[in-house]
Amino acid sequence: MSHNATATITAPAAATQTKPAHKADAAPKRAPRLALLDGLRLGAAVLVVLFHYTAWHHGFWGTDEARDAWPLLSKVTVYGNMGVQLFFIISGFVILLSAYGKGAGRFVGSRIGRLYPAYWFAVLATGTLVIFVWPQMGAGLGIRELLANLTMFHPAMGLRHIDGVYWTLWVEMRFYLLILALIMLRLLTIRTVTVLAAAWPVLGLALHIANREDASQFLMSEYAPLFCGGIMLFLIYRFGHSPMRWFLLALNVIIAAFFTGVKGPAEALELVGYVIPAWHYWLIIAGLFAAVTLLSLTPLRNVQWKFLATMGALTYPVYLLHQVWGWWLIDHLNPVLGQYLTLFLVIGMVFGAAYLVQRFIERPLAKPLAAAATRSLNYLGVRLGLTKKLETATRDR
């Protein structure tokens, strides 16, 4: 959803097991963009969109459930929510790339510049819709929730999402904070992230099995193996193959499949009304990891189709805008145009709006906002005597 900026990568290089991951090799080469990974992210976004439009249990098609309007298509799009799992896998990979060679100031600045311009627009646009135009959809939401949502930290305040899909951003944000803590403590090393990728998912699984649900949710147990599997792919990509890295990757795939096999069928039954066996989700998780592996660790990473970078840039604004605005458009257009033309037009309108957001909001604001945030954080670090924590060893290369 939010990782387009880091699809440009540093070239793989050999490294020792003790070399800090935030210390780059001297003058590392810039490698080509992972264009096919952008395409994969876009495909995940389309799957999520189709899940919310044609499978999710809403009645905006004039039927009791969306699946009643799309009886055949919904049998496929019921799996579309697995696009979120793919986003988290890719996040584990690209956020390590984003953090590599950066201190806290630059890392936070890059995340602010990447996440917030499109997000602020989406919150204001969707908030206007659900508070003033379509209040029955936003029952209970008001200006307080709107303002809190602008921070992206509203779940920590106990406040609701302006749009339900924003739940994934809070999961992502907590992962970013974990990486930030490692940078601040100068622990973003190969050894530390390897231990993290082993311990975090295993501990989460143990807490789940022990029915310690509060602790399990705090540790994001069901998403930890997705992030950590992506981390292991980063380590293999950047520092090379080893039996330990492949073992930990496989372990994370197994744990991720277990959690998804528990949650996936429950969501399919609750949100769509279909009974789906767990093994379907096991295969999906294995397939998602296999796809990211092929596109990052094989010669496919060298494929350069420039249009995919452009399309990949639309993934985040499409995700932010598609759900509530899409439902509102479906509710109004379907009675007039019919469901097939409506679905085609609504998807086209969402992508068109995403292009405008990316072109006229993200592109002009991302870099200046990132630079301003970085300068401010570094200045604050100087004032508080935390400069050494807010700067990386980049200048010491």
Kinemage of the C-alpha trace (Angstrom):
@kinemage 1
@onewidth
@group {chain A} dominant
@subgroup {mainchain}
@vectorlist {calphas} color= white
{ca met a 1} P 0.000 0.000 0.000
{ca ser a 2} L 2.637 2.399 0.970
{ca his a 3} L 5.996 1.241 -0.222
{ca asn a 4} L 6.494 2.547 -3.720
{ca ala a 5} L 9.450 4.728 -2.774
{ca thr a 6} L 11.650 1.828 -1.846
{ca ala a 7} L 11.297 -0.316 -4.906
{ca thr a 8} L 14.521 1.265 -6.129
{ca ile a 9} L 17.246 -0.815 -4.584
{ca thr a 10} L 20.905 -1.080 -3.848
{ca ala a 11} L 22.796 -3.781 -5.659
{ca pro a 12} L 23.335 -7.085 -3.829
{ca ala a 13} L 26.692 -7.431 -2.175
{ca ala a 14} L 28.493 -9.941 -0.021
{ca ala a 15} L 28.781 -9.065 3.634
{ca thr a 16} L 29.816 -10.640 6.888
{ca gln a 17} L 27.300 -11.724 9.450
{ca thr a 18} L 28.330 -9.023 11.891
{ca lys a 19} L 28.369 -6.038 9.572
{ca pro a 20} L 25.706 -3.480 10.575
{ca ala a 21} L 22.828 -3.393 8.130
{ca his a 22} L 22.878 0.394 8.297
{ca lys a 23} L 26.487 0.515 7.128
{ca ala a 24} L 26.584 0.224 3.388
{ca asp a 25} L 29.481 -0.961 1.323
{ca ala a 26} L 31.565 1.865 -0.050
{ca ala a 27} L 29.707 3.554 -2.888
{ca pro a 28} L 27.141 0.796 -3.499
{ca lys a 29} L 25.779 0.666 -7.016
{ca arg a 30} L 22.223 1.603 -7.673
{ca ala a 31} L 20.393 -1.333 -9.165
{ca pro a 32} L 17.394 -1.161 -11.489
{ca arg a 33} L 13.963 -0.716 -10.023
{ca leu a 34} L 12.070 -3.892 -9.223
{ca ala a 35} L 9.480 -3.124 -11.876
{ca leu a 36} L 7.702 -6.470 -11.660
{ca leu a 37} L 7.328 -6.007 -7.916
{ca asp a 38} L 5.482 -2.767 -8.665
{ca gly a 39} L 3.229 -4.760 -10.954
{ca leu a 40} L 2.644 -7.323 -8.228
{ca arg a 41} L 1.652 -4.600 -5.787
{ca leu a 42} L -0.766 -3.159 -8.310
{ca gly a 43} L -2.293 -6.597 -8.814
{ca ala a 44} L -2.735 -6.922 -5.055
{ca ala a 45} L -4.520 -3.570 -4.964
{ca val a 46} L -6.896 -4.638 -7.748
{ca leu a 47} L -7.702 -7.832 -5.826
{ca val a 48} L -8.500 -5.848 -2.682
{ca val a 49} L -10.708 -3.476 -4.685
{ca leu a 50} L -12.641 -6.365 -6.246
{ca phe a 51} L -13.009 -8.031 -2.846
{ca his a 52} L -14.616 -4.926 -1.377
{ca tyr a 53} L -16.818 -4.301 -4.409
{ca thr a 54} L -18.007 -7.785 -5.396
{ca ala a 55} L -17.534 -10.066 -2.381
{ca trp a 56} L -17.779 -8.021 0.833
{ca his a 57} L -21.199 -8.226 2.489
{ca his a 58} L -22.668 -4.866 1.462
{ca gly a 59} L -25.989 -4.222 -0.255
{ca phe a 60} L -25.050 -1.387 -2.587
{ca trp a 61} L -25.732 -3.469 -5.689
{ca gly a 62} L -29.430 -3.612 -4.792
{ca thr a 63} L -29.128 -7.137 -3.397
{ca asp a 64} L -28.826 -8.307 0.188
{ca glu a 65} L -25.163 -9.204 -0.347
{ca ala a 66} L -22.635 -8.311 -3.018
{ca arg a 67} L -22.094 -12.012 -3.705
{ca asp a 68} L -25.747 -12.251 -4.784
{ca ala a 69} L -25.083 -9.677 -7.505
{ca trp a 70} L -21.832 -11.408 -8.520
{ca pro a 71} L -22.399 -15.137 -7.844
{ca leu a 72} L -19.550 -16.343 -10.081
{ca leu a 73} L -17.033 -13.520 -9.752
{ca ser a 74} L -17.329 -13.478 -5.960
{ca lys a 75} L -16.123 -17.089 -5.796
{ca val a 76} L -12.775 -15.758 -7.015
{ca thr a 77} L -12.752 -12.304 -5.436
{ca val a 78} L -13.493 -13.799 -2.017
{ca tyr a 79} L -9.719 -14.357 -1.922
{ca gly a 80} L -8.980 -10.743 -2.816
{ca asn a 81} L -8.341 -9.715 0.782
{ca met a 82} L -5.138 -11.760 0.563
{ca gly a 83} L -3.726 -8.746 -1.242
{ca val a 84} L -3.168 -7.303 2.234
{ca gln a 85} L -0.944 -10.246 3.145
{ca leu a 86} L 1.063 -9.557 0.010
{ca phe a 87} L 1.431 -5.901 0.981
{ca phe a 88} L 2.872 -6.904 4.354
{ca ile a 89} L 5.352 -9.345 2.784
{ca ile a 90} L 6.565 -6.658 0.392
{ca ser a 91} L 6.698 -4.182 3.267
{ca gly a 92} L 9.099 -6.365 5.217
{ca phe a 93} L 11.355 -6.428 2.169
{ca val a 94} L 11.255 -2.802 1.058
{ca ile a 95} L 11.193 -1.096 4.459
{ca leu a 96} L 14.530 -2.705 5.271
{ca leu a 97} L 15.763 -1.311 1.960
{ca ser a 98} L 14.374 2.079 2.936
{ca ala a 99} L 16.022 1.980 6.354
{ca tyr a 100} L 19.353 0.763 4.975
{ca gly a 101} L 21.966 3.502 5.158
{ca lys a 102} L 19.676 5.972 6.904
{ca gly a 103} L 19.509 7.357 10.407
{ca ala a 104} L 16.331 7.986 12.342
{ca gly a 105} L 15.837 11.457 10.889
{ca arg a 106} L 16.109 10.362 7.291
{ca phe a 107} L 14.099 7.204 7.829
{ca val a 108} L 11.230 9.025 9.534
{ca gly a 109} L 11.413 11.828 6.975
{ca ser a 110} L 11.208 9.371 4.077
{ca arg a 111} L 8.205 7.647 5.641
{ca ile a 112} L 6.418 10.940 6.301
{ca gly a 113} L 7.031 12.111 2.758
{ca arg a 114} L 5.838 8.822 1.339
{ca leu a 115} L 2.795 8.206 3.512
{ca tyr a 116} L 1.160 11.468 4.439
{ca pro a 117} L 0.424 13.635 1.343
{ca ala a 118} L -1.957 11.141 -0.279
{ca tyr a 119} L -3.230 10.025 3.113
{ca trp a 120} L -4.163 13.560 4.209
{ca phe a 121} L -6.082 14.081 0.993
{ca ala a 122} L -7.856 10.728 1.337
{ca val a 123} L -8.819 11.363 4.966
{ca leu a 124} L -10.222 14.806 4.151
{ca ala a 125} L -12.052 13.576 1.053
{ca thr a 126} L -13.494 10.464 2.698
{ca gly a 127} L -14.207 12.327 5.924
{ca thr a 128} L -16.223 14.903 3.994
{ca leu a 129} L -18.193 12.093 2.373
{ca val a 130} L -19.024 10.084 5.504
{ca ile a 131} L -19.592 13.029 7.863
{ca phe a 132} L -21.472 15.493 5.641
{ca val a 133} L -22.637 13.802 2.406
{ca trp a 134} L -23.320 10.190 3.419
{ca pro a 135} L -23.654 10.311 7.209
{ca gln a 136} L -25.412 6.947 7.405
{ca met a 137} L -22.120 5.347 6.364
{ca gly a 138} L -20.138 7.327 8.919
{ca ala a 139} L -22.579 7.046 11.819
{ca gly a 140} L -20.825 8.291 14.939
{ca leu a 141} L -17.904 9.854 13.067
{ca gly a 142} L -17.258 13.543 13.523
{ca ile a 143} L -14.645 16.268 13.328
{ca arg a 144} L -12.719 14.792 16.263
{ca glu a 145} L -12.245 11.497 14.419
{ca leu a 146} L -11.404 13.349 11.224
{ca leu a 147} L -8.648 15.386 12.867
{ca ala a 148} L -7.302 12.384 14.763
{ca asn a 149} L -7.200 10.307 11.583
{ca leu a 150} L -4.920 12.907 10.001
{ca thr a 151} L -2.198 11.856 12.432
{ca met a 152} L -2.465 8.153 11.453
{ca phe a 153} L -2.132 7.430 15.185
{ca his a 154} L -5.857 7.566 15.930
{ca pro a 155} L -6.094 3.852 16.905
{ca ala a 156} L -3.716 4.615 19.777
{ca met a 157} L -6.222 7.287 20.855
{ca gly a 158} L -9.065 4.767 20.814
{ca leu a 159} L -10.778 6.479 17.860
{ca arg a 160} L -12.350 4.914 14.775
{ca his a 161} L -11.043 4.912 11.225
{ca ile a 162} L -12.637 7.346 8.797
{ca asp a 163} L -12.370 4.490 6.295
{ca gly a 164} L -12.164 0.897 7.473
{ca val a 165} L -9.248 0.040 5.178
{ca tyr a 166} L -6.978 2.315 7.215
{ca trp a 167} L -6.555 -0.488 9.763
{ca thr a 168} L -3.646 -1.794 7.701
{ca leu a 169} L -1.829 1.531 8.000
{ca trp a 170} L -1.745 1.208 11.787
{ca val a 171} L -0.249 -2.265 11.436
{ca glu a 172} L 2.361 -0.834 9.063
{ca met a 173} L 3.038 2.106 11.365
{ca arg a 174} L 3.848 -0.172 14.298
{ca phe a 175} L 6.259 -2.111 12.101
{ca tyr a 176} L 7.933 1.172 11.117
{ca leu a 177} L 8.247 2.129 14.783
{ca leu a 178} L 9.962 -1.179 15.481
{ca ile a 179} L 12.492 -0.536 12.706
{ca leu a 180} L 12.944 3.025 13.964
{ca ala a 181} L 13.711 1.713 17.451
{ca leu a 182} L 16.393 -0.566 16.017
{ca ile a 183} L 17.934 2.375 14.172
{ca met a 184} L 17.859 4.560 17.272
{ca leu a 185} L 19.538 1.828 19.299
{ca arg a 186} L 22.034 1.171 16.491
{ca leu a 187} L 20.791 -2.405 16.349
{ca leu a 188} L 19.790 -2.546 12.698
{ca thr a 189} L 22.405 -5.212 12.005
{ca ile a 190} L 22.285 -8.457 10.092
{ca arg a 191} L 22.468 -10.417 13.338
{ca thr a 192} L 19.747 -8.429 15.081
{ca val a 193} L 17.228 -8.531 12.250
{ca thr a 194} L 17.899 -12.256 11.828
{ca val a 195} L 17.119 -12.806 15.508
{ca leu a 196} L 14.035 -10.617 15.117
{ca ala a 197} L 12.828 -12.638 12.128
{ca ala a 198} L 13.191 -15.815 14.176
{ca ala a 199} L 11.942 -14.708 17.589
{ca trp a 200} L 9.032 -12.385 16.763
{ca pro a 201} L 6.905 -14.882 14.769
{ca val a 202} L 7.698 -17.812 17.081
{ca leu a 203} L 6.789 -15.800 20.174
{ca gly a 204} L 3.599 -14.641 18.493
{ca leu a 205} L 2.676 -18.221 17.630
{ca ala a 206} L 3.367 -19.349 21.200
{ca leu a 207} L 1.142 -16.599 22.598
{ca his a 208} L -1.637 -17.540 20.198
{ca ile a 209} L -1.442 -21.223 21.123
{ca ala a 210} L -1.449 -20.258 24.810
{ca asn a 211} L -4.615 -18.174 24.243
{ca arg a 212} L -2.856 -14.986 25.337
{ca glu a 213} L -4.834 -12.982 22.822
{ca asp a 214} L -4.155 -9.523 24.249
{ca ala a 215} L -0.403 -10.078 24.147
{ca ser a 216} L -0.710 -11.762 20.770
{ca gln a 217} L -2.545 -8.792 19.290
{ca phe a 218} L -0.070 -6.352 20.827
{ca leu a 219} L 2.757 -8.193 19.056
{ca met a 220} L 0.733 -8.372 15.800
{ca ser a 221} L 1.324 -12.121 15.851
{ca glu a 222} L -0.628 -12.933 12.694
{ca tyr a 223} L 1.266 -10.336 10.647
{ca ala a 224} L 4.740 -10.810 12.147
{ca pro a 225} L 5.671 -13.769 9.896
{ca leu a 226} L 4.624 -11.786 6.820
{ca phe a 227} L 6.898 -8.876 7.732
{ca cys a 228} L 9.686 -11.189 8.862
{ca gly a 229} L 9.482 -13.320 5.747
{ca gly a 230} L 9.991 -10.124 3.776
{ca ile a 231} L 12.945 -9.260 6.019
{ca met a 232} L 14.562 -12.611 5.285
{ca leu a 233} L 14.107 -12.045 1.563
{ca phe a 234} L 15.857 -8.693 1.998
{ca leu a 235} L 18.774 -10.327 3.814
{ca ile a 236} L 19.108 -12.971 1.107
{ca tyr a 237} L 18.886 -10.329 -1.604
{ca arg a 238} L 21.328 -7.923 -0.007
{ca phe a 239} L 23.792 -10.217 1.747
{ca gly a 240} L 23.496 -13.522 -0.077
{ca his a 241} L 22.197 -17.031 0.425
{ca ser a 242} L 22.749 -19.149 3.514
{ca pro a 243} L 20.986 -22.236 4.913
{ca met a 244} L 19.952 -20.266 8.014
{ca arg a 245} L 18.296 -17.523 5.990
{ca trp a 246} L 16.375 -19.963 3.844
{ca phe a 247} L 15.352 -21.956 6.913
{ca leu a 248} L 14.005 -18.827 8.624
{ca leu a 249} L 12.207 -17.804 5.445
{ca ala a 250} L 10.547 -21.221 5.299
{ca leu a 251} L 9.662 -21.006 9.001
{ca asn a 252} L 7.963 -17.665 8.480
{ca val a 253} L 6.055 -18.981 5.475
{ca ile a 254} L 4.754 -21.891 7.599
{ca ile a 255} L 3.719 -19.647 10.495
{ca ala a 256} L 2.119 -17.118 8.133
{ca ala a 257} L 0.200 -19.949 6.442
{ca phe a 258} L -1.003 -21.187 9.826
{ca phe a 259} L -2.350 -17.794 10.921
{ca thr a 260} L -3.901 -17.073 7.526
{ca gly a 261} L -5.437 -20.530 7.503
{ca val a 262} L -7.153 -19.639 10.779
{ca lys a 263} L -8.266 -16.115 9.912
{ca gly a 264} L -8.977 -16.522 6.195
{ca pro a 265} L -11.843 -19.043 6.436
{ca ala a 266} L -13.374 -17.112 9.348
{ca glu a 267} L -13.354 -13.866 7.339
{ca ala a 268} L -14.688 -15.590 4.231
{ca leu a 269} L -17.635 -16.920 6.236
{ca glu a 270} L -18.292 -13.712 8.158
{ca leu a 271} L -17.700 -11.127 5.414
{ca val a 272} L -18.816 -13.010 2.314
{ca gly a 273} L -20.757 -16.072 3.472
{ca tyr a 274} L -18.592 -18.706 1.789
{ca val a 275} L -17.096 -21.767 3.437
{ca ile a 276} L -13.455 -21.939 2.358
{ca pro a 277} L -11.078 -24.669 3.579
{ca ala a 278} L -7.909 -23.578 5.345
{ca trp a 279} L -5.638 -25.295 2.833
{ca his a 280} L -6.676 -22.788 0.177
{ca tyr a 281} L -5.064 -20.054 2.263
{ca trp a 282} L -1.983 -22.151 2.958
{ca leu a 283} L -1.403 -22.421 -0.777
{ca ile a 284} L -2.089 -18.734 -1.309
{ca ile a 285} L 0.499 -17.706 1.282
{ca ala a 286} L 3.071 -20.049 -0.226
{ca gly a 287} L 2.284 -18.620 -3.649
{ca leu a 288} L 2.625 -15.016 -2.475
{ca phe a 289} L 6.020 -15.658 -0.914
{ca ala a 290} L 7.085 -17.560 -4.027
{ca ala a 291} L 6.075 -14.638 -6.236
{ca val a 292} L 8.048 -12.084 -4.207
{ca thr a 293} L 11.014 -14.470 -4.117
{ca leu a 294} L 11.004 -14.925 -7.891
{ca leu a 295} L 10.720 -11.199 -8.583
{ca ser a 296} L 13.483 -10.209 -6.164
{ca leu a 297} L 16.004 -13.056 -6.213
{ca thr a 298} L 16.005 -14.269 -9.822
{ca pro a 299} L 16.882 -12.547 -13.108
{ca leu a 300} L 13.273 -11.338 -13.230
{ca arg a 301} L 14.420 -8.484 -10.984
{ca asn a 302} L 16.189 -7.060 -14.026
{ca val a 303} L 13.013 -6.731 -16.098
{ca gln a 304} L 12.444 -3.032 -16.752
{ca trp a 305} L 9.001 -2.017 -17.954
{ca lys a 306} L 8.686 1.655 -17.122
{ca phe a 307} L 4.908 1.696 -17.214
{ca leu a 308} L 4.871 -0.656 -14.205
{ca ala a 309} L 6.617 1.948 -12.067
{ca thr a 310} L 3.895 4.424 -12.995
{ca met a 311} L 1.160 1.906 -12.277
{ca gly a 312} L 2.822 0.838 -9.057
{ca ala a 313} L 2.787 4.440 -7.875
{ca leu a 314} L -1.008 4.350 -8.057
{ca thr a 315} L -1.283 1.451 -5.603
{ca tyr a 316} L -1.294 3.544 -2.429
{ca pro a 317} L -3.842 6.208 -3.487
{ca val a 318} L -6.053 3.511 -5.021
{ca tyr a 319} L -6.040 1.676 -1.702
{ca leu a 320} L -6.770 4.832 0.276
{ca leu a 321} L -9.680 5.983 -1.880
{ca his a 322} L -11.381 2.887 -3.198
{ca gln a 323} L -13.621 1.545 -0.459
{ca val a 324} L -16.137 4.096 0.822
{ca trp a 325} L -16.051 6.311 -2.257
{ca gly a 326} L -16.447 3.209 -4.405
{ca trp a 327} L -19.465 2.043 -2.435
{ca trp a 328} L -21.053 5.492 -2.683
{ca leu a 329} L -20.560 5.524 -6.452
{ca ile a 330} L -21.924 1.992 -6.796
{ca asp a 331} L -24.983 2.921 -4.739
{ca his a 332} L -25.715 5.880 -7.019
{ca leu a 333} L -24.684 4.552 -10.445
{ca asn a 334} L -25.914 0.946 -10.339
{ca pro a 335} L -29.655 1.760 -10.485
{ca val a 336} L -29.022 3.857 -13.605
{ca leu a 337} L -26.235 2.045 -15.475
{ca gly a 338} L -26.508 -1.557 -14.338
{ca gln a 339} L -23.913 -3.535 -12.446
{ca tyr a 340} L -21.433 -4.373 -15.241
{ca leu a 341} L -20.987 -0.843 -16.544
{ca thr a 342} L -21.030 0.487 -12.999
{ca leu a 343} L -18.225 -1.818 -11.862
{ca phe a 344} L -16.111 -0.871 -14.887
{ca leu a 345} L -16.724 2.854 -14.436
{ca val a 346} L -16.176 2.894 -10.680
{ca ile a 347} L -12.835 1.090 -10.960
{ca gly a 348} L -11.841 3.483 -13.733
{ca met a 349} L -12.876 6.504 -11.654
{ca val a 350} L -10.914 5.264 -8.642
{ca phe a 351} L -7.799 4.786 -10.747
{ca gly a 352} L -8.327 8.170 -12.364
{ca ala a 353} L -8.609 9.846 -8.967
{ca ala a 354} L -5.527 7.933 -7.794
{ca tyr a 355} L -3.570 9.227 -10.793
{ca leu a 356} L -4.560 12.815 -10.020
{ca val a 357} L -3.561 12.379 -6.372
{ca gln a 358} L -0.230 10.843 -7.326
{ca arg a 359} L 0.494 13.441 -10.008
{ca phe a 360} L -0.617 16.618 -8.274
{ca ile a 361} L -0.284 15.826 -4.564
{ca glu a 362} L 2.212 13.028 -3.957
{ca arg a 363} L 4.751 13.900 -6.626
{ca pro a 364} L 5.151 17.607 -5.778
{ca leu a 365} L 4.882 17.226 -1.991
{ca ala a 366} L 6.648 13.974 -1.096
{ca lys a 367} L 10.282 15.057 -1.438
{ca pro a 368} L 9.910 18.561 0.088
{ca leu a 369} L 7.926 17.142 2.997
{ca ala a 370} L 10.477 14.378 3.557
{ca ala a 371} L 13.345 16.876 3.451
{ca ala a 372} L 11.597 19.276 5.840
{ca ala a 373} L 10.760 16.477 8.270
{ca thr a 374} L 14.340 15.192 8.175
{ca arg a 375} L 15.792 18.665 8.804
{ca ser a 376} L 13.376 19.253 11.666
{ca leu a 377} L 14.135 15.932 13.312
{ca asn a 378} L 17.876 16.405 12.940
{ca tyr a 379} L 17.596 19.919 14.400
{ca leu a 380} L 15.562 18.527 17.283
{ca gly a 381} L 18.223 15.881 17.763
{ca val a 382} L 20.907 18.554 18.002
{ca arg a 383} L 18.863 20.553 20.483
{ca leu a 384} L 18.254 17.511 22.644
{ca gly a 385} L 21.766 16.156 22.312
{ca leu a 386} L 20.553 13.130 20.367
{ca thr a 387} L 22.409 13.801 17.149
{ca lys a 388} L 24.314 10.542 17.276
{ca lys a 389} L 21.062 8.659 17.482
{ca leu a 390} L 19.360 10.665 14.755
{ca glu a 391} L 22.223 10.328 12.284
{ca thr a 392} L 23.550 7.127 10.826
{ca ala a 393} L 26.970 5.888 10.215
{ca thr a 394} L 26.361 7.046 6.628
{ca arg a 395} L 28.742 9.977 7.072
{ca asp a 396} L 31.306 7.565 8.575
{ca arg a 397} L 31.379 5.247 5.548
